[in-house]
Amino acid sequence: MLIGTASYENMPDLPNVANNLDALRSIFTAPVLLGLAPEHCTVILDPAEPHQVLRAVRAAAREAEDTLIVYYAGHGHQTDDDFDLYLGLVGSDEVSPERSLRYELLRKAVRSTRATRRVVILDSCYSGLAMNAMGGSATADPALDLARQAGIEGAFLMCSASRNRPSLAPPGERYTAFTGELIEVLTSGVTDEEELLSLEAIFRQVHARLTAKSRPRPRLQVLDNIGHLALVRNLTRLAWGAPREQDDRRGRSPGGVSATQGRSDDAFMISTATLPSGSPAAIAFVCGGIQRADRAREASLTASRTANASIRRSLNRGVHPQQALHEAIADASQSVRELAHASESPMQQLQHSHPPSCTLVGAVVMSEILCIGWVGDSRAYWVPVDRTTLSARLTEDDTWGAEMVANGRMSDAEAYADERSGTLTQWLGADAHEVEPHTATFKPDRPGVIILCTSGLWRHADEAEDIAAALPLDSTDRPLHGAQTLLNHALVRGGRDNITAVVVPFPAPPARGT
């Protein structure tokens, strides 16, 4: 049960709250994390009256058999007459409690369930007041503030702030401060924890992250060892497809990762080179195997390796990076074409109606410019370090829908609605027509990162703003972590295999002469 009030008649609006609910619903229903059926994850945004919330909570309490989770985000306040917590609804004000939800009533509704484990998460100012209702005293550990008695058997109460502290909904941030860290922990996982994350492990990590940022520290009460309850899978323990290590001391080496929960037809290559001028360059290629094709994985591996070897030779000869990219993609195309005939008898060739094929996107990043090349629908995005400036998609898909829009024959909405929209018009493979690689050169005026990815990622973060919102702010310094976070973003939203991302930092331009 996810409850949140973002819009108010008598108090400041909290637009972050709506984003909280959207993200948590995706997390709780994601098969890779908690895997709740959508019908078992109820969302109530902007409730007007207390009975609206209580009726829904009681209904969820009746249906729950094992675990009941209730989350609330919004304004919290108390009155002069008592010390109970009141949760803000659309018509609430801080003077009269009649149109607010008294936490004591919510607690009773939660307690009515037959579920053996109850989890309540409150993200509001003064939410620690709820611990009065829960009862009990804190343990000696101030970091966890665990209670021996909680008032609800098998209970777990996590609050965003103490009883006398406000919570934060920072302007310009996508989520409230507490829930933002909770979302980050759930979608990134926790290093050195078990395959399944317990409630207490999640709390410890959220507490540590908020403390490090000097933000209000959350509080916790637990009864009957429910804190050991495994809530979600730990995404750091998933099998990643050969993540590349990088030298973070220079902050320039790219990081890439590919999800391999079962079959994966994608591949990527990342490397660095020294140009004849002595300046460094970062090189990356991402290839997406076309699923209908035979030996799609082999096509992706061959294309990425061939392109990487080709461009390094060209750069060493002093060829301009954009031209070198064009030649590298042409070489990759030829190598994938040859796969269709290599080591196969005529009979095998007849049996393979869909020869090996893939898409490709590549980048060469230097001190002042970056070059992008592509064929198909694997994409490149630009995300600046300063997120107040615009992010951008650097590639255009080779698809039927994109060509209809580019030629003015359809609007975006019309093309997207057509079942032919995603049909590829260019790819690498023996069954492709003559391939004409796309290349482009950009000269950013500020530091940032380039993201190369296959459709397994961008189908869950289509717009550049979506990519930017999912990407950690420190991705220029930790590109591998940035790539893993993007993959987690797709996995949480229902992505399966064939999700690949590479993050390539772009350094700040050198200082101009005076």
C-alpha positions as CSV (number, residue, x, y, z in Angstrom):
1,M,0.0,0.0,0.0
2,L,1.6,3.2,-1.2
3,I,0.0,6.5,0.0
4,G,1.2,10.0,-0.7
5,T,-0.1,13.5,-0.7
6,A,1.7,15.8,-3.2
7,S,-1.0,18.5,-3.6
8,Y,-2.5,20.6,-0.7
9,E,-5.1,23.3,-0.3
10,N,-3.6,24.9,2.8
11,M,0.0,23.8,2.9
12,P,2.9,23.9,0.3
13,D,2.8,21.3,-2.4
14,L,5.3,18.4,-2.4
15,P,5.7,17.4,-6.1
16,N,8.5,15.0,-5.2
17,V,5.9,12.7,-3.5
18,A,4.2,11.7,-6.7
19,N,7.6,10.6,-8.1
20,N,8.2,8.6,-4.9
21,L,5.0,6.6,-5.5
22,D,5.8,5.9,-9.1
23,A,9.3,4.7,-8.4
24,L,8.3,2.5,-5.4
25,R,5.5,0.9,-7.3
26,S,8.0,0.0,-10.1
27,I,10.4,-1.4,-7.5
28,F,7.8,-3.5,-5.6
29,T,6.3,-4.9,-8.8
30,A,9.6,-5.5,-10.6
31,P,10.2,-9.3,-11.0
32,V,13.9,-8.8,-10.4
33,L,13.3,-7.2,-7.0
34,L,10.2,-7.9,-5.0
35,G,7.9,-9.2,-7.7
36,L,4.5,-8.2,-6.3
37,A,1.6,-8.7,-8.7
38,P,0.4,-5.2,-9.8
39,E,-3.0,-5.8,-8.3
40,H,-1.4,-6.4,-4.9
41,C,0.3,-3.0,-5.0
42,T,-2.3,-0.3,-4.4
43,V,-1.3,3.4,-4.9
44,I,-3.3,6.3,-3.4
45,L,-2.1,9.7,-4.5
46,D,-3.6,12.9,-3.0
47,P,-6.3,11.4,-0.8
48,A,-8.9,13.9,0.3
49,E,-10.3,12.3,3.5
50,P,-9.0,10.0,6.2
51,H,-11.7,7.4,5.6
52,Q,-10.4,7.0,2.0
53,V,-7.0,5.9,3.3
54,L,-8.3,3.8,6.2
55,R,-10.8,1.9,4.0
56,A,-8.1,1.0,1.5
57,V,-5.6,0.0,4.3
58,R,-8.2,-2.2,6.0
59,A,-9.0,-3.9,2.6
60,A,-5.3,-4.6,2.1
61,A,-5.0,-5.8,5.7
62,R,-7.7,-8.4,5.1
63,E,-6.1,-9.7,1.9
64,A,-2.5,-9.8,3.2
65,E,-1.5,-13.3,4.5
66,D,2.3,-13.1,5.0
67,T,3.5,-9.5,4.8
68,L,1.7,-6.1,4.8
69,I,3.7,-3.0,3.7
70,V,2.2,0.5,4.2
71,Y,4.2,3.5,3.0
72,Y,3.2,7.2,3.4
73,A,4.8,10.3,2.2
74,G,3.7,13.9,2.7
75,H,3.4,16.6,5.3
76,G,3.4,15.5,9.0
77,H,2.3,17.6,11.9
78,Q,1.0,17.5,15.5
79,T,-1.6,19.6,17.4
80,D,-1.2,21.4,20.7
81,D,-3.7,19.0,22.3
82,D,-1.8,15.8,22.0
83,F,1.5,14.3,20.9
84,D,0.2,12.1,18.2
85,L,1.4,12.3,14.6
86,Y,-1.0,13.5,11.9
87,L,-0.4,12.7,8.3
88,G,-1.2,15.4,5.7
89,L,-4.1,15.0,3.2
90,V,-5.2,17.4,0.5
91,G,-7.3,19.5,2.8
92,S,-5.1,19.4,5.8
93,D,-3.7,22.3,7.8
94,E,-1.5,22.6,10.8
95,V,-4.1,24.0,13.1
96,S,-7.1,21.6,13.0
97,P,-6.6,17.8,12.7
98,E,-10.0,17.0,11.3
99,R,-8.9,16.6,7.6
100,S,-5.6,14.9,8.5
101,L,-5.0,11.2,9.1
102,R,-4.2,10.5,12.7
103,Y,-1.4,7.9,12.8
104,E,-3.0,6.0,15.6
105,L,-5.9,5.2,13.3
106,L,-3.6,4.0,10.6
107,R,-1.7,1.9,13.2
108,K,-4.9,0.2,14.2
109,A,-5.8,-0.5,10.6
110,V,-2.4,-2.1,10.0
111,R,-2.7,-4.1,13.2
112,S,-6.0,-5.6,12.1
113,T,-4.3,-7.8,9.4
114,R,-3.7,-11.5,9.8
115,A,-0.4,-11.1,8.1
116,T,2.4,-12.1,10.5
117,R,4.7,-9.3,9.4
118,R,3.8,-5.6,9.2
119,V,6.0,-3.0,7.7
120,V,5.3,0.7,8.0
121,I,7.4,3.4,6.3
122,L,6.7,7.0,7.0
123,D,8.3,9.9,5.1
124,S,7.1,13.0,6.8
125,C,8.1,15.7,9.1
126,Y,8.1,14.6,12.8
127,S,7.4,11.0,11.7
128,G,9.3,9.8,14.7
129,L,6.2,10.7,16.7
130,A,4.8,7.4,15.4
131,M,7.1,5.6,17.7
132,N,5.0,6.9,20.6
133,A,2.1,4.8,19.3
134,M,4.4,1.9,18.7
135,G,5.6,2.0,22.3
136,G,8.8,0.7,23.8
137,S,12.3,2.1,24.4
138,A,15.3,2.4,22.2
139,T,18.3,0.1,22.4
140,A,21.8,1.4,23.1
141,D,22.6,1.6,19.4
142,P,21.8,5.2,18.4
143,A,22.4,4.5,14.7
144,L,19.6,1.9,14.5
145,D,17.4,3.0,17.5
146,L,15.8,-0.4,17.6
147,A,12.9,-0.8,20.0
148,R,12.2,-3.9,22.1
149,Q,8.5,-3.3,22.1
150,A,6.7,-2.0,19.1
151,G,2.9,-2.2,19.9
152,I,2.3,-4.4,16.8
153,E,3.6,-8.0,16.8
154,G,6.1,-8.7,14.0
155,A,6.3,-5.0,13.3
156,F,8.8,-2.8,11.5
157,L,8.5,0.9,11.6
158,M,10.9,3.1,9.6
159,C,10.6,6.9,10.0
160,S,12.3,9.6,7.9
161,A,13.0,11.9,10.9
162,S,12.9,12.0,14.7
163,R,9.9,13.2,16.6
164,N,11.1,16.8,16.6
165,R,12.8,17.1,13.2
166,P,11.4,18.0,9.8
167,S,12.0,15.8,6.8
168,L,13.3,17.2,3.5
169,A,11.8,17.5,0.1
170,P,14.6,19.4,-1.7
171,P,13.5,21.6,-4.5
172,G,14.9,20.4,-7.9
173,E,15.4,16.9,-6.7
174,R,13.2,14.1,-8.1
175,Y,12.4,12.5,-4.8
176,T,12.2,13.5,-1.2
177,A,15.5,13.1,0.7
178,F,14.6,10.0,2.6
179,T,12.7,8.2,-0.1
180,G,15.3,9.1,-2.6
181,E,18.0,7.3,-0.7
182,L,15.6,4.4,-0.1
183,I,15.0,4.1,-3.8
184,E,18.8,4.3,-4.5
185,V,19.5,1.5,-2.1
186,L,16.8,-0.7,-3.5
187,T,17.7,-0.2,-7.1
188,S,21.5,-0.3,-6.7
189,G,21.9,-2.9,-4.0
190,V,24.3,-3.0,-1.1
191,T,27.9,-4.3,-1.5
192,D,28.9,-7.1,0.9
193,E,25.3,-7.9,1.9
194,E,23.5,-11.2,1.2
195,E,21.7,-12.1,-2.0
196,L,18.4,-11.0,-0.4
197,L,18.4,-7.6,1.4
198,S,16.9,-7.5,4.8
199,L,14.9,-4.6,6.2
200,E,17.6,-3.8,8.7
201,A,20.3,-3.9,6.0
202,I,18.3,-1.5,3.9
203,F,17.8,0.8,6.8
204,R,21.5,0.8,7.8
205,Q,22.4,1.9,4.2
206,V,19.8,4.6,4.0
207,H,20.8,5.9,7.4
208,A,24.5,6.0,6.4
209,R,23.8,7.8,3.1
210,L,21.6,10.5,4.8
211,T,24.1,11.0,7.6
212,A,27.0,11.4,5.0
213,K,24.9,14.2,3.4
214,S,24.1,15.9,6.8
215,R,20.4,15.3,6.2
216,P,17.8,14.3,8.8
217,R,18.6,10.8,10.0
218,P,15.9,8.2,9.9
219,R,14.7,6.2,12.9
220,L,13.7,2.6,13.2
221,Q,11.7,0.3,15.5
222,V,11.5,-3.5,15.2
223,L,9.8,-6.3,17.1
224,D,10.2,-10.1,16.9
225,N,13.3,-10.1,14.6
226,I,11.2,-8.9,11.6
227,G,14.2,-6.7,10.7
228,H,15.8,-9.8,9.3
229,L,13.0,-10.2,6.8
230,A,14.3,-10.4,3.3
231,L,12.5,-7.6,1.4
232,V,14.2,-7.5,-2.1
233,R,17.0,-9.0,-4.1
234,N,20.4,-7.4,-3.7
235,L,21.1,-6.2,-7.2
236,T,24.9,-6.1,-6.5
237,R,24.7,-9.9,-6.4
238,L,23.2,-10.4,-9.8
239,A,25.4,-11.8,-12.5
240,W,26.8,-9.0,-14.6
241,G,28.2,-9.7,-18.0
242,A,32.0,-9.1,-17.7
243,P,32.0,-5.6,-16.2
244,R,35.2,-3.8,-17.2
245,E,37.4,-2.4,-14.5
246,Q,38.6,1.1,-14.9
247,D,41.3,3.4,-13.5
248,D,39.3,6.0,-11.5
249,R,42.4,7.9,-10.7
250,R,42.3,9.5,-14.1
251,G,38.5,9.7,-14.2
252,R,38.4,9.1,-17.9
253,S,38.3,5.4,-18.5
254,P,34.8,4.2,-19.5
255,G,32.9,1.6,-17.6
256,G,30.5,-0.9,-19.1
257,V,28.2,-3.6,-18.0
258,S,25.7,-6.0,-19.6
259,A,22.9,-8.0,-17.9
260,T,23.2,-11.8,-18.3
261,Q,20.2,-13.3,-16.5
262,G,20.0,-16.1,-19.0
263,R,20.7,-15.6,-22.7
264,S,22.3,-12.3,-23.7
265,D,22.9,-11.3,-27.4
266,D,24.7,-8.1,-26.6
267,A,28.4,-7.3,-26.4
268,F,30.7,-4.3,-25.8
269,M,34.3,-3.3,-26.0
270,I,36.0,-0.5,-24.1
271,S,39.6,0.6,-24.4
272,T,42.0,3.6,-24.3
273,A,44.5,4.8,-26.9
274,T,47.2,7.4,-27.3
275,L,46.9,9.6,-30.3
276,P,50.0,10.5,-32.4
277,S,49.8,13.9,-30.7
278,G,50.3,12.2,-27.4
279,S,46.9,13.0,-26.0
280,P,44.7,10.2,-24.7
281,A,41.4,8.9,-26.2
282,A,38.7,6.7,-24.8
283,I,37.1,4.2,-27.2
284,A,33.8,2.3,-26.7
285,F,31.5,0.1,-28.8
286,V,28.2,-1.4,-27.9
287,C,26.5,-4.0,-30.1
288,G,23.0,-5.3,-29.7
289,G,22.3,-8.8,-31.1
290,I,19.1,-8.9,-33.2
291,Q,17.0,-11.6,-31.5
292,R,15.5,-13.1,-34.6
293,A,19.0,-13.8,-35.9
294,D,21.0,-17.0,-35.6
295,R,24.2,-16.6,-33.6
296,A,23.3,-13.1,-32.6
297,R,25.7,-13.1,-29.7
298,E,28.5,-14.1,-32.0
299,A,27.6,-11.2,-34.4
300,S,27.8,-8.7,-31.5
301,L,31.1,-10.0,-30.2
302,T,32.6,-10.0,-33.7
303,A,31.4,-6.5,-34.6
304,S,32.6,-5.0,-31.3
305,R,36.0,-6.6,-31.5
306,T,36.5,-5.8,-35.1
307,A,35.5,-2.2,-34.7
308,N,37.7,-1.7,-31.7
309,A,40.8,-3.2,-33.5
310,S,40.1,-1.2,-36.7
311,I,39.7,2.2,-35.0
312,R,42.9,1.8,-33.0
313,R,44.8,1.1,-36.1
314,S,43.3,4.2,-37.8
315,L,43.9,6.5,-34.9
316,N,47.5,5.3,-34.7
317,R,47.9,6.4,-38.3
318,G,46.6,9.9,-37.5
319,V,43.1,9.4,-39.2
320,H,40.5,11.8,-37.9
321,P,38.4,10.1,-35.3
322,Q,35.1,10.6,-37.2
323,Q,36.6,9.1,-40.3
324,A,38.1,6.3,-38.2
325,L,34.7,5.5,-36.8
326,H,33.2,5.3,-40.2
327,E,35.9,2.9,-41.3
328,A,35.6,0.8,-38.1
329,I,31.9,0.4,-38.6
330,A,32.4,-0.6,-42.2
331,D,35.0,-3.2,-41.2
332,A,32.6,-4.5,-38.5
333,S,29.8,-4.8,-41.1
334,Q,32.0,-6.9,-43.3
335,S,33.2,-9.1,-40.5
336,V,29.5,-9.9,-39.5
337,R,28.6,-10.6,-43.1
338,E,31.4,-13.1,-43.3
339,L,30.1,-14.9,-40.2
340,A,27.1,-16.1,-42.3
341,H,29.4,-18.3,-44.4
342,A,32.4,-19.1,-42.1
343,S,32.6,-22.7,-40.9
344,E,29.3,-23.7,-42.4
345,S,28.4,-26.2,-45.0
346,P,26.0,-25.2,-47.8
347,M,23.2,-27.2,-46.0
348,Q,23.8,-25.3,-42.8
349,Q,23.7,-22.0,-44.7
350,L,20.3,-23.0,-46.1
351,Q,19.0,-23.9,-42.7
352,H,19.9,-20.5,-41.2
353,S,17.2,-18.2,-42.7
354,H,18.3,-15.4,-40.4
355,P,22.1,-14.9,-40.6
356,P,24.1,-13.5,-37.7
357,S,23.3,-9.8,-37.3
358,C,23.4,-6.9,-34.8
359,T,23.3,-3.2,-34.3
360,L,26.2,-1.0,-33.3
361,V,27.0,2.3,-31.6
362,G,30.5,3.6,-30.9
363,A,32.3,6.6,-29.4
364,V,35.8,8.1,-29.4
365,V,36.2,10.6,-26.6
366,M,39.2,13.1,-26.5
367,S,40.1,16.2,-24.5
368,E,38.0,18.6,-26.5
369,I,35.7,16.6,-28.9
370,L,33.8,13.4,-29.0
371,C,32.8,11.4,-32.1
372,I,29.8,9.1,-32.3
373,G,29.0,6.5,-35.0
374,W,26.1,4.1,-35.3
375,V,24.0,1.7,-37.4
376,G,20.6,0.5,-36.1
377,D,18.8,1.4,-32.9
378,S,21.6,1.2,-30.3
379,R,21.9,4.7,-29.0
380,A,24.3,7.4,-27.6
381,Y,23.2,10.0,-25.0
382,W,25.0,13.0,-23.6
383,V,24.5,13.9,-19.9
384,P,26.3,16.9,-18.5
385,V,27.6,17.0,-15.0
386,D,25.6,20.1,-14.4
387,R,22.1,18.6,-14.5
388,T,20.5,22.1,-14.7
389,T,21.6,22.1,-18.4
390,L,20.0,19.9,-21.0
391,S,20.9,16.3,-21.7
392,A,20.5,15.1,-25.3
393,R,20.3,12.0,-27.5
394,L,23.1,12.0,-30.0
395,T,21.8,9.4,-32.4
396,E,18.7,8.8,-34.5
397,D,17.4,5.3,-34.8
398,D,17.5,3.4,-38.1
399,T,13.9,2.3,-37.9
400,W,10.8,2.6,-40.0
401,G,9.1,4.9,-37.5
402,A,12.1,7.3,-37.2
403,E,12.3,7.6,-41.0
404,M,8.6,8.3,-41.3
405,V,9.0,11.2,-38.8
406,A,12.2,12.5,-40.4
407,N,10.5,12.5,-43.8
408,G,7.5,14.4,-42.5
409,R,5.1,11.6,-43.3
410,M,4.0,11.0,-39.7
411,S,4.0,12.7,-36.4
412,D,5.9,11.1,-33.5
413,A,2.7,9.9,-32.0
414,E,1.5,8.4,-35.2
415,A,4.7,6.6,-35.9
416,Y,5.0,5.3,-32.3
417,A,1.5,3.9,-32.5
418,D,2.2,2.0,-35.7
419,E,3.2,-1.7,-35.2
420,R,6.0,-1.2,-37.8
421,S,7.6,1.7,-35.8
422,G,10.5,-0.3,-34.4
423,T,11.3,-2.2,-37.6
424,L,15.0,-1.8,-38.4
425,T,16.0,-0.3,-41.7
426,Q,19.8,-0.7,-41.2
427,W,21.8,-3.3,-39.3
428,L,25.0,-5.3,-39.6
429,G,24.6,-8.7,-41.2
430,A,24.6,-10.7,-44.5
431,D,20.9,-10.0,-44.9
432,A,21.3,-6.2,-44.6
433,H,21.3,-3.9,-47.6
434,E,24.3,-1.8,-48.3
435,V,25.2,-0.3,-44.9
436,E,25.9,3.4,-44.6
437,P,27.3,4.2,-41.2
438,H,26.2,7.5,-39.4
439,T,28.9,9.5,-37.8
440,A,28.9,12.9,-36.0
441,T,31.4,15.1,-34.1
442,F,30.4,17.1,-31.0
443,K,32.4,19.7,-29.0
444,P,30.8,20.0,-25.5
445,D,31.5,23.2,-23.6
446,R,31.3,21.4,-20.2
447,P,32.1,18.1,-18.6
448,G,29.7,15.2,-18.7
449,V,29.3,11.6,-19.8
450,I,28.4,9.8,-22.9
451,I,26.1,6.7,-22.5
452,L,26.1,4.0,-25.1
453,C,23.3,1.5,-24.8
454,T,21.2,-1.1,-26.5
455,S,17.4,-1.0,-26.8
456,G,17.2,-3.2,-23.7
457,L,18.0,0.0,-21.7
458,W,16.4,2.8,-23.6
459,R,13.0,1.1,-23.8
460,H,12.9,1.8,-20.1
461,A,14.4,5.3,-20.3
462,D,13.7,6.6,-23.8
463,E,14.2,10.4,-23.4
464,A,17.6,11.9,-22.5
465,E,16.0,13.4,-19.4
466,D,15.0,9.9,-18.2
467,I,18.6,8.7,-18.6
468,A,19.9,11.7,-16.7
469,A,17.4,11.2,-13.9
470,A,18.6,7.6,-13.5
471,L,22.3,8.3,-13.7
472,P,24.2,9.0,-10.5
473,L,25.8,12.4,-10.2
474,D,29.2,11.0,-9.7
475,S,29.3,9.0,-12.9
476,T,32.2,11.0,-14.3
477,D,34.3,9.6,-11.4
478,R,32.6,6.2,-11.2
479,P,31.5,5.2,-14.7
480,L,31.2,1.5,-13.9
481,H,28.9,2.3,-11.0
482,G,26.9,4.6,-13.4
483,A,26.5,1.8,-15.9
484,Q,25.4,-0.6,-13.3
485,T,22.8,1.9,-11.9
486,L,21.4,2.3,-15.4
487,L,21.0,-1.4,-15.8
488,N,19.3,-1.6,-12.4
489,H,17.0,1.1,-13.6
490,A,15.9,-1.0,-16.6
491,L,15.7,-4.3,-14.5
492,V,13.5,-2.6,-11.9
493,R,11.1,-1.5,-14.7
494,G,10.7,-4.9,-16.1
495,G,13.7,-5.3,-18.3
496,R,15.1,-8.8,-18.7
497,D,18.1,-9.8,-20.8
498,N,20.0,-7.9,-23.6
499,I,20.4,-4.8,-21.5
500,T,23.8,-3.2,-22.0
501,A,25.2,0.2,-21.1
502,V,28.6,1.9,-21.3
503,V,29.4,5.2,-19.5
504,V,32.3,7.2,-21.0
505,P,33.4,10.4,-19.0
506,F,34.0,13.5,-21.0
507,P,36.6,15.8,-19.3
508,A,36.2,19.5,-19.0
509,P,37.7,21.4,-22.0
510,P,41.2,22.8,-21.4
511,A,41.4,26.3,-20.2
512,R,41.5,28.9,-23.0
513,G,44.5,31.2,-23.2
514,T,44.3,34.6,-21.7
